């Protein structure tokens, strides 16, 4: 921003910038409500790219006329099904076959051995895509609620997918509304002004509109994959991070208004002071998110660029649109607490955070030792966390139709009925592979795919051979989304892989979950070190030191483990969750470390600026005093916006929202307010090693420690 602009010209420039952005917002705004149109929530969005289940799925396409996702309609009467119940099942099945998207003819209903349940397998054409949810809704409308002691549920992969689609359909409205309300309330509390809150909220809304436009265009062109999970995180991330950046810029602007008579000059000074930290913060988050492109999971790779685009759009808006708004608002925007021009006054060292800085100075070493030990104690809770692929009955925070149906199936059938494991093997080894599969513990039945079974007509014939391969379907004794079923898949793979010249592959729903878990473990081992390296490089460039970045990363890692430990206790003993999804630790790491380091960037960039003028230890105290209020407010905003994810009835998003909220509060209240300043104060000028600031005079060291 150039310096020698007249008052009228400065106002004109700011007005042009605001009007230009309003035009952009008018064009981009409608796309924020259209993201669901380009989102995909089918199982393919989460498959590992090179997994065994993926290869098996590709080969299995040759054994079926059309790729389908089964809905399992299960009827139950605990006193035994009546003739009237059976007639209803037959009538419903006939109507199912007429529903558009259902691949007929349907196989006959499958009775349970105890006579209390009947199950109808309804294959739904995969070409329906997101419309599978609509097909399932029609199936549920046909069955009704049973009545008279008969219960009817639509479960299976299609039922689960329909329930997920219904959950994610509320993201455009409910989640956005909750996020807006949370940000509005916090801004009103922080600013205590009936005017000022409008500027950050308007800028955050503009950021979301711009991000939505870019994400929509990229997803519509198939350059990125958008799913409901990424869509929800995009909403809270843009509003949370955008409000954080706005708080930092507004606070610096208020500070500079005391030193400069004209708002333009004050904004120019504030922009120069705050922009490097904001850019470094946003750059850290963007690069950390882009590291998810190294993931072998499509869902992770989808989240990375989507969220990175959101942060990039937010940076652009907050460094151009918001400054222009504030310049136009001038001092009256802060009414009734308008900052007065007072170039000789001191605006830093007063209030609560000045007293906290004084406490840190007097007890630096005990403060950082006690806080570090306290965080270490919280980390012990990691043993309560557990990592497992959440089963269908554990995926939702409320009981859905697909969950109820799966429970019924588990009570009356081999739990894997309707969702078998698929085994692809060479024809010459068909008998040996079949015998090996049948001898595997946890496998209830093994049958070959035949031409008659594929067509849905006639009794089974000889195995269907495609390109020299046959396909077997193995029904498991455990529910397909259970730990027992996953263990069976691992054993089954080990068994059939040992059959000579079989080239056997095991796929299916459960095998996909197994491969997702394995891929998630691989991603953690690859991506976490890369993210840490990226953050170290950015911090080194920003602070022009090596020791300070390493210490900051160590404090954030300590905060991360403490957060997971505390969450482990909360999830198990408060929320009563059975565990966390396999991808949770990686997602939590990327968001907590990338966002947690932001507050250290905000603090230490100001500490360095003050250290150049005052010396290191005085700079630490001044930096803490001047940034304490705004960074704490920013942390509360981000924690509150991520906690908005808990309104969605999905365990994985509730866990992620809770973890980020808890972690950000730990970062802002404990790590950034006490641990980092006390550590930096205790170390003194050496913290800037090997930079120029580390080579300060011994007089400063004697003065600070004397």
C-alpha positions in Angstrom: 0.0 0.0 0.0 1.6 3.2 -1.1 2.2 6.0 1.3 1.6 9.6 0.0 -2.1 9.4 -0.9 -4.3 12.3 -0.1 -7.3 11.8 2.1 -9.8 12.0 -0.7 -7.8 9.8 -3.0 -7.2 7.2 -0.3 -11.0 7.0 0.3 -11.6 6.7 -3.4 -9.1 3.8 -3.7 -10.7 2.0 -0.8 -14.2 2.6 -2.2 -13.2 1.1 -5.6 -11.7 -1.9 -3.9 -14.8 -2.5 -1.9 -17.1 -2.1 -4.8 -15.0 -4.5 -6.9 -15.2 -7.1 -4.2 -18.9 -6.6 -3.8 -19.3 -7.4 -7.6 -17.2 -10.5 -7.1 -19.3 -11.5 -4.1 -22.5 -11.0 -6.1 -21.2 -13.4 -8.8 -19.6 -15.9 -6.4 -22.3 -15.9 -3.6 -24.8 -18.3 -5.3 -22.1 -21.0 -5.5 -21.9 -21.4 -1.8 -25.4 -23.1 -1.9 -24.5 -25.2 -4.9 -21.5 -27.2 -3.6 -23.7 -30.2 -2.9 -24.4 -30.4 -6.6 -20.8 -31.3 -7.3 -20.1 -33.3 -4.1 -19.9 -37.1 -4.2 -20.4 -39.3 -1.1 -20.3 -42.7 -2.6 -17.8 -45.4 -1.4 -15.5 -44.9 -4.3 -14.6 -41.5 -3.0 -12.8 -43.2 -0.1 -11.1 -46.1 -1.8 -7.3 -46.4 -1.7 -6.0 -46.0 -5.3 -3.8 -49.1 -5.4 -5.3 -51.3 -2.8 -6.1 -55.0 -3.3 -9.8 -54.3 -2.8 -9.6 -51.8 -5.6 -7.9 -54.2 -8.0 -10.5 -56.9 -7.1 -13.3 -54.5 -7.7 -12.0 -53.7 -11.2 -11.7 -57.4 -12.1 -15.2 -58.2 -10.7 -16.8 -55.8 -13.2 -16.4 -58.4 -15.8 -18.5 -60.9 -13.8 -21.6 -58.8 -13.6 -23.8 -57.1 -16.2 -24.1 -53.9 -14.2 -22.2 -52.6 -11.2 -24.6 -52.4 -8.2 -24.8 -51.4 -4.6 -27.1 -53.6 -2.6 -29.9 -52.4 -0.3 -30.9 -55.0 2.3 -34.5 -54.7 3.2 -35.1 -56.8 6.3 -38.5 -57.7 7.9 -38.6 -58.9 11.5 -41.3 -60.2 13.8 -39.8 -61.5 17.0 -42.8 -63.9 17.5 -42.3 -65.4 14.1 -43.4 -64.2 10.7 -47.0 -64.7 9.7 -48.4 -65.6 6.3 -49.6 -62.0 6.0 -46.1 -60.8 6.6 -44.8 -63.1 3.9 -47.4 -61.8 1.4 -46.4 -58.2 2.3 -42.7 -59.1 1.6 -43.6 -60.6 -1.8 -45.8 -57.6 -2.7 -43.1 -55.1 -1.6 -40.4 -57.0 -3.6 -42.5 -56.8 -6.7 -42.8 -53.0 -6.2 -39.1 -52.7 -5.5 -38.3 -54.2 -8.9 -40.3 -51.4 -10.6 -38.4 -48.5 -8.9 -36.2 -46.7 -11.4 -32.5 -47.5 -10.6 -33.2 -51.0 -9.2 -31.6 -53.8 -11.2 -34.1 -56.6 -11.6 -35.1 -59.3 -11.4 -34.7 -59.5 -7.7 -33.5 -62.7 -6.0 -36.1 -64.4 -3.8 -36.4 -63.3 -0.2 -34.0 -65.0 2.2 -35.6 -66.5 5.3 -33.8 -66.7 8.6 -33.3 -70.0 10.3 -35.4 -69.0 13.3 -38.3 -68.0 11.1 -38.4 -64.4 12.6 -36.9 -62.5 9.6 -37.0 -62.2 5.9 -34.4 -60.4 3.9 -34.7 -58.9 0.4 -31.6 -58.0 -1.5 -32.3 -55.0 -3.8 -29.4 -54.2 -6.2 -29.2 -50.5 -7.1 -27.4 -49.4 -10.2 -24.2 -47.6 -9.4 -24.8 -45.3 -12.3 -27.4 -43.6 -10.1 -24.6 -42.0 -8.1 -26.0 -39.6 -5.6 -29.5 -40.6 -6.7 -29.0 -43.9 -4.8 -30.3 -41.9 -1.8 -33.5 -41.1 -3.7 -33.9 -44.8 -4.6 -33.5 -45.9 -1.0 -36.1 -43.3 0.0 -38.6 -44.9 -2.4 -37.8 -48.3 -1.0 -38.5 -47.1 2.5 -41.7 -45.4 1.3 -42.9 -48.7 -0.2 -42.3 -50.7 3.0 -43.7 -48.2 5.4 -43.1 -48.8 9.1 -44.4 -52.3 9.1 -46.8 -52.0 12.0 -48.6 -54.6 14.2 -45.3 -55.9 15.6 -43.6 -56.2 12.2 -40.6 -54.0 11.8 -39.0 -53.1 8.4 -35.6 -51.5 7.9 -33.5 -50.7 4.8 -29.8 -51.4 5.5 -26.8 -52.6 3.6 -24.3 -50.4 1.8 -27.0 -48.6 -0.1 -29.0 -47.8 3.1 -25.8 -46.6 4.8 -25.0 -44.4 1.8 -28.5 -42.9 1.8 -28.2 -42.0 5.4 -24.8 -40.4 4.8 -26.2 -38.4 1.9 -29.0 -37.2 4.1 -26.6 -36.0 6.8 -24.4 -34.2 4.3 -27.3 -32.5 2.6 -27.6 -30.3 5.7 -24.2 -28.8 5.4 -25.1 -26.0 3.0 -27.7 -24.8 5.4 -27.5 -25.9 9.0 -23.8 -25.9 9.4 -23.3 -22.6 7.7 -26.0 -21.0 9.9 -24.6 -22.4 13.1 -21.1 -21.2 12.1 -22.3 -17.7 11.3 -24.2 -17.4 14.6 -21.1 -18.6 16.5 -18.8 -16.1 14.8 -21.3 -13.2 15.3 -21.8 -13.8 19.0 -18.0 -14.0 19.6 -17.3 -10.9 17.6 -20.0 -9.0 19.6 -18.4 -10.1 22.8 -14.8 -9.3 21.7 -15.4 -5.9 20.2 -18.3 -4.7 22.3 -19.3 -2.6 19.4 -22.6 -2.6 17.4 -20.7 -1.7 14.3 -17.2 -3.3 14.2 -18.4 -6.9 14.0 -19.9 -6.2 10.6 -16.5 -5.8 8.9 -14.9 -9.2 9.9 -18.1 -11.1 9.3 -18.7 -9.5 5.9 -15.1 -10.3 4.9 -15.4 -13.9 6.2 -18.6 -14.3 4.1 -16.9 -12.9 1.1 -14.0 -15.4 1.7 -16.5 -18.3 1.8 -18.3 -17.1 -1.4 -15.0 -16.9 -3.3 -13.8 -20.2 -2.0 -17.1 -21.8 -2.9 -16.8 -20.5 -6.5 -13.3 -21.9 -6.9 -14.1 -25.2 -5.4 -17.3 -25.6 -7.4 -15.4 -24.9 -10.7 -12.6 -27.3 -9.8 -15.0 -30.0 -8.7 -17.3 -29.5 -11.7 -14.2 -29.9 -14.0 -13.2 -33.1 -12.1 -9.9 -31.5 -11.0 -10.7 -32.1 -7.3 -13.1 -34.5 -5.6 -15.5 -32.8 -3.2 -17.3 -34.9 -0.6 -19.5 -34.0 2.4 -16.6 -34.3 4.8 -14.4 -31.9 2.9 -17.4 -29.6 2.4 -18.2 -29.3 6.1 -14.5 -28.7 7.0 -14.3 -26.0 4.3 -17.1 -24.1 5.9 -15.7 -24.0 9.4 -12.1 -23.6 8.3 -12.8 -20.5 6.1 -14.9 -18.7 8.7 -12.6 -19.7 11.6 -9.3 -18.9 9.9 -10.8 -15.8 8.2 -12.0 -14.4 11.5 -8.6 -15.1 13.1 -6.8 -13.1 10.4 -9.4 -10.3 10.7 -9.0 -10.1 14.4 -5.2 -9.8 14.0 -5.5 -7.1 11.4 -8.2 -5.1 13.2 -6.2 -5.2 16.5 -3.1 -3.9 14.7 -5.2 -1.2 12.9 -6.6 -0.1 16.2 -3.1 0.1 17.7 -1.9 2.2 14.7 -4.8 4.6 14.8 -3.4 5.8 18.1 -0.1 6.6 16.3 -1.4 8.0 13.0 -4.0 10.7 12.3 -5.3 9.4 9.0 -6.9 6.0 8.8 -5.1 5.3 5.5 -1.7 5.8 7.2 -2.8 3.7 10.1 -3.9 0.9 7.8 -0.7 1.1 5.8 1.4 0.6 9.0 -1.0 -2.1 10.3 -0.8 -4.0 7.0 2.9 -3.9 7.0 3.0 -5.1 10.6 0.4 -7.8 10.4 0.6 -9.1 6.8 3.8 -11.0 7.1 2.4 -13.0 10.0 -0.9 -13.5 8.3 0.8 -14.6 5.1 3.1 -16.9 6.9 0.2 -18.4 8.9 -1.9 -18.9 5.8 1.0 -20.3 3.9 1.7 -22.8 6.6 -1.9 -24.0 6.6 -2.0 -24.2 2.8 1.2 -26.1 2.4 0.3 -28.4 5.3 -3.0 -29.2 3.7 -1.5 -29.8 0.3 0.7 -32.4 1.9 -2.5 -34.5 2.0 -2.0 -34.9 -1.7 0.7 -37.5 -0.7 -2.1 -39.6 0.8 -3.0 -42.9 -0.9 -6.7 -42.3 0.2 -8.8 -40.4 -2.3 -10.8 -38.8 0.5 -7.7 -37.3 2.1 -6.4 -36.1 -1.3 -9.8 -34.5 -1.9 -9.7 -32.6 1.4 -6.2 -31.2 0.9 -6.7 -29.0 -2.2 -10.3 -28.1 -1.2 -9.3 -26.7 2.2 -6.1 -25.1 0.7 -8.2 -23.2 -1.8 -10.4 -22.0 1.0 -7.4 -20.6 2.9 -6.0 -19.0 -0.2 -9.3 -17.3 -0.9 -9.4 -16.2 2.7 -5.9 -14.7 2.6 -6.8 -12.7 -0.6 -10.0 -11.3 0.9 -8.5 -10.5 4.3 -5.5 -8.6 2.9 -7.5 -6.5 0.4 -11.2 -6.3 1.0 -11.1 -6.1 4.8 -8.4 -3.3 4.9 -10.5 -1.3 2.4 -13.6 -1.7 4.5 -11.7 -0.6 7.6 -10.3 2.5 5.9 -13.8 3.5 4.8 -15.0 2.9 8.4 -12.2 5.0 9.9 -12.4 5.6 13.7 -16.2 5.5 13.8 -16.2 1.8 13.0 -14.9 1.2 16.6 -17.8 3.2 18.2 -18.4 3.6 21.1 -14.7 2.9 22.0 -13.1 4.9 19.2 -9.3 5.0 19.3 -7.9 8.5 19.7 -4.9 9.9 18.0 -2.2 9.9 20.7 1.3 9.5 19.2 3.0 10.0 22.5 1.0 7.5 24.4 1.8 3.9 25.2 -0.8 1.4 23.9 1.0 -1.8 24.7 2.0 -2.4 28.2 -1.2 -2.3 30.3 -4.1 -4.5 31.4 -4.4 -8.2 32.1 -1.8 -9.4 29.5 0.8 -7.0 30.9 0.3 -8.6 34.3 0.6 -12.1 32.8 3.8 -11.0 31.0 5.1 -9.8 34.4 4.3 -13.1 36.0 6.1 -15.0 33.2 9.2 -12.8 33.7 9.3 -13.5 37.4 8.7 -17.2 37.2 9.9 -18.1 33.7 11.5 -21.5 34.4 8.9 -22.9 36.8 6.2 -21.8 34.4 7.5 -23.6 31.3 8.5 -26.7 33.4 5.1 -27.0 35.1 3.1 -26.4 31.9 5.2 -28.9 29.9 4.8 -31.5 32.6 1.0 -30.8 32.8 0.7 -31.3 29.0 2.8 -34.5 29.3 0.3 -35.8 31.9 -2.6 -35.1 29.6 -0.8 -37.1 26.9 -1.1 -40.2 29.0 -4.7 -40.4 27.9 -3.5 -41.6 24.5 -3.9 -45.1 25.8 -7.6 -44.5 26.0 -7.9 -43.3 22.4 -7.8 -46.5 20.3 -7.8 -46.6 16.6 -10.4 -48.6 14.7 -12.5 -48.2 11.5 -15.9 -47.3 12.9 -18.6 -49.8 12.1 -21.9 -48.9 10.5 -23.6 -48.9 13.9 -20.9 -46.7 15.3 -20.7 -44.2 12.4 -23.7 -42.0 13.5 -24.3 -40.3 16.7 -28.0 -41.2 16.4 -29.7 -44.4 15.5 -30.5 -44.5 11.8 -32.6 -46.9 9.7 -29.5 -48.5 8.2 -28.0 -49.1 11.7 -31.3 -50.6 13.0 -31.5 -52.9 9.9 -27.9 -54.1 10.4 -28.6 -55.0 14.0 -31.6 -57.1 12.8 -29.5 -58.8 10.2 -26.8 -59.6 12.8 -29.4 -61.2 15.1 -30.9 -63.5 12.5 -28.4 -64.2 9.7 -24.7 -64.8 9.2 -23.9 -61.2 9.7 -22.1 -60.9 6.4 -25.2 -61.9 4.4 -25.8 -59.4 1.6 -22.3 -57.9 1.7 -20.0 -60.9 0.9 -16.3 -60.7 0.4 -15.3 -61.3 -3.2 -12.4 -63.5 -4.3 -11.0 -63.3 -7.8 -8.7 -66.2 -8.8 -7.4 -68.1 -11.8 -9.8 -70.7 -13.0 -7.2 -73.5 -12.8 -6.9 -73.0 -9.0 -10.7 -72.6 -8.4 -11.1 -75.7 -6.3 -8.0 -75.1 -4.1 -9.0 -71.5 -3.5 -12.6 -72.5 -2.6 -11.4 -75.1 -0.1 -8.9 -72.6 1.4 -11.6 -70.0 1.8 -14.1 -72.4 3.3 -11.5 -73.5 5.8 -10.9 -69.9 7.0 -12.3 -69.2 10.4 -15.0 -66.6 10.2 -16.2 -67.6 6.7 -19.8 -69.0 6.8 -20.2 -69.9 3.1 -18.4 -69.8 -0.2 -20.2 -69.8 -3.6 -19.0 -69.2 -7.1 -20.5 -66.5 -9.3 -22.4 -68.3 -12.2 -24.0 -66.9 -15.3 -27.5 -67.8 -13.9 -26.8 -66.1 -10.6 -25.5 -63.0 -12.4 -28.6 -62.8 -14.5 -30.8 -63.5 -11.5 -32.6 -66.4 -13.2 -32.6 -70.2 -12.9 -30.6 -72.5 -10.6 -26.8 -72.0 -10.2 -24.8 -73.5 -13.0 -21.0 -73.9 -13.5 -18.7 -71.0 -12.4 -18.6 -68.1 -14.7 -15.1 -67.7 -16.3 -14.0 -64.3 -17.5 -10.5 -63.9 -19.0 -9.4 -67.1 -17.3 -10.6 -66.0 -13.9 -13.5 -67.0 -11.6 -15.2 -65.1 -8.8 -16.2 -66.5 -5.4 -18.5 -64.9 -2.9 -17.6 -65.6 0.7 -20.3 -64.8 3.3 -18.7 -63.8 6.7 -20.1 -64.8 10.1 -19.5 -61.3 11.5 -21.1 -58.0 10.4 -19.2 -56.6 7.4 -18.1 -53.4 9.3 -17.0 -55.1 12.4 -13.5 -55.8 13.8 -14.1 -59.5 13.6 -14.9 -59.3 9.9 -11.8 -57.3 9.2 -9.8 -59.9 11.0 -11.4 -62.6 8.9 -10.5 -60.7 5.7 -6.9 -60.5 6.7 -6.9 -64.3 7.5 -8.7 -65.0 4.2 -6.2 -63.0 2.2 -3.3 -64.8 3.8 -4.9 -68.2 3.1 -5.8 -67.7 -0.5 -2.6 -65.9 -1.3 -0.8 -69.1 -0.4 -2.6 -71.1 -3.0 0.0 -71.8 -5.8 -0.7 -70.0 -9.2 -4.0 -68.7 -8.0 -3.1 -65.0 -8.2 -6.1 -64.5 -5.7 -7.4 -61.1 -4.7 -9.9 -60.4 -2.0 -12.2 -57.4 -2.2 -15.6 -56.3 -1.1 -17.0 -53.9 1.5 -15.0 -55.2 4.5 -11.8 -55.6 2.4 -12.2 -51.9 1.4 -12.3 -51.0 5.1 -9.2 -53.0 5.8 -7.3 -51.3 3.0 -8.5 -47.9 4.2 -7.1 -48.6 7.6 -3.7 -49.8 6.2 -3.5 -46.8 3.9 -4.3 -44.4 6.8 -1.4 -45.9 8.8 0.9 -45.5 5.8 -0.3 -41.9 5.3 0.5 -41.0 8.9 4.1 -42.3 8.5 4.6 -40.3 5.3 2.7 -37.1 5.7 3.4 -36.2 9.3 7.2 -35.8 8.8 6.6 -33.8 5.6 4.2 -31.4 7.3 6.7 -30.9 10.1 9.5 -30.2 7.6 7.3 -27.6 5.8 6.5 -25.8 9.0 10.1 -25.8 10.1 11.2 -24.2 6.8 8.4 -21.5 7.0 9.2 -20.7 10.6 12.9 -20.5 9.9 12.4 -18.0 7.0 9.9 -15.9 9.1 12.0 -15.8 12.3 15.4 -16.0 10.6 16.5 -18.6 13.1 16.8 -22.3 13.6 16.5 -22.8 17.4 13.2 -20.9 17.8 11.4 -22.9 15.0 12.5 -26.2 16.5 11.3 -25.2 20.0 8.0 -24.0 18.6 7.4 -27.2 16.7 8.3 -29.2 19.9 5.7 -27.2 21.9 3.0 -27.7 19.3 3.7 -31.5 19.1 3.5 -31.6 22.9 0.2 -29.7 22.7 -1.0 -32.2 20.0 -0.3 -35.3 22.1 -1.9 -33.7 25.1 -5.0 -32.9 23.0 -5.3 -36.5 21.8 -4.8 -37.7 25.3 -7.6 -35.5 26.7 -9.8 -36.4 23.7 -9.1 -40.1 24.4 -10.6 -39.7 27.8 -13.5 -37.6 26.6 -14.4 -39.9 23.7 -14.4 -43.0 25.8 -15.8 -41.8 29.2 -17.9 -38.8 28.3 -19.2 -39.3 24.7 -19.1 -43.1 25.0 -17.6 -43.5 21.5 -16.2 -46.9 20.7 -13.0 -45.5 19.2 -11.9 -43.2 16.4 -11.7 -43.6 12.7 -8.3 -44.7 11.2 -8.0 -41.3 9.4 -8.6 -39.3 12.6 -5.0 -39.0 13.9 -3.8 -37.6 10.5 -6.6 -35.1 10.2 -6.2 -34.0 13.8 -2.5 -33.6 13.3 -2.7 -31.5 10.1 -5.3 -29.2 11.5 -4.0 -28.9 15.1 -0.4 -28.5 14.2 -0.9 -26.2 11.2 -3.5 -24.1 13.0 -1.7 -24.3 16.4 1.5 -23.0 14.9 -0.4 -20.0 13.6 -0.7 -18.6 17.1 3.0 -19.1 17.7 3.6 -17.3 14.4 1.4 -14.4 15.5 3.2 -14.2 18.8 6.8 -14.8 17.8 6.7 -12.6 14.7 5.7 -9.7 17.0 8.2 -10.8 19.6 11.0 -10.6 17.0 9.8 -7.2 15.9 9.8 -5.9 19.5 13.2 -7.7 20.2 14.9 -5.7 17.5 13.9 -2.5 19.3 14.0 -3.6 23.0 16.1 -6.7 23.3 15.0 -10.3 23.4 13.6 -10.6 27.0 11.8 -7.2 26.9 10.6 -8.1 23.4 9.1 -11.3 24.7 7.1 -9.5 27.4 6.0 -6.7 25.0 5.0 -9.2 22.3 3.0 -11.2 24.8 1.3 -8.1 26.3 0.3 -6.7 22.9 -0.9 -9.9 21.2 -2.4 -11.7 24.2 -5.9 -10.4 23.9 -6.3 -10.7 20.1 -4.7 -14.2 19.9 -6.8 -15.5 22.7 -9.9 -14.1 21.0 -8.8 -15.7 17.7 -8.3 -19.0 19.4 -11.8 -18.9 20.9 -13.3 -18.0 17.5 -11.5 -20.9 15.8 -12.4 -23.4 18.6 -16.0 -22.3 18.5 -16.3 -22.6 14.7 -14.8 -26.1 14.6 -17.1 -27.1 17.4 -20.0 -26.3 15.0 -19.1 -29.6 13.3 -20.7 -31.3 16.3 -24.1 -30.4 15.0 -23.7 -33.0 12.2 -24.7 -36.5 13.5 -21.4 -38.2 12.4 -19.0 -39.5 15.0 -15.9 -38.8 12.8 -16.8 -35.1 12.4 -17.9 -34.7 16.0 -14.5 -36.2 17.1 -12.6 -33.9 14.7 -14.5 -30.8 15.7 -14.0 -31.6 19.4 -10.3 -32.3 18.9 -9.6 -29.1 17.0 -11.6 -27.0 19.5 -9.8 -28.6 22.5 -6.4 -28.4 20.9 -6.8 -24.7 19.8 -7.8 -23.7 23.3 -4.8 -25.6 24.8 -2.6 -23.8 22.3 -3.9 -20.3 23.0 -4.4 -20.5 26.7 -1.5 -22.7 27.8 1.1 -23.0 25.1 1.1 -19.6 23.6 0.3 -17.7 26.7 2.6 -19.5 29.1 4.9 -22.2 27.8 6.3 -20.4 24.7 6.9 -17.0 26.3 8.4 -18.5 29.5 10.7 -20.7 27.4 11.7 -17.9 25.2 12.3 -15.6 28.1 14.3 -18.2 30.0 16.6 -18.9 27.0 17.0 -15.3 26.1 18.8 -14.0 22.9 20.1 -17.5 22.2 16.6 -18.5 21.0 17.3 -16.6 17.7 20.4 -18.8 17.0 22.1 -18.6 14.6 20.5 -15.4 13.4 21.7 -11.8 14.0 19.5 -11.3 17.0 21.3 -14.1 18.8 24.5 -12.0 18.7 23.2 -9.3 21.0 25.5 -7.7 23.6 26.3 -9.4 26.8 25.0 -6.3 28.5 21.5 -7.2 27.5 21.9 -10.7 29.0 23.3 -9.3 32.2 20.6 -6.7 32.4 17.8 -9.2 31.7 19.1 -11.8 34.2 20.5 -9.4 36.8 
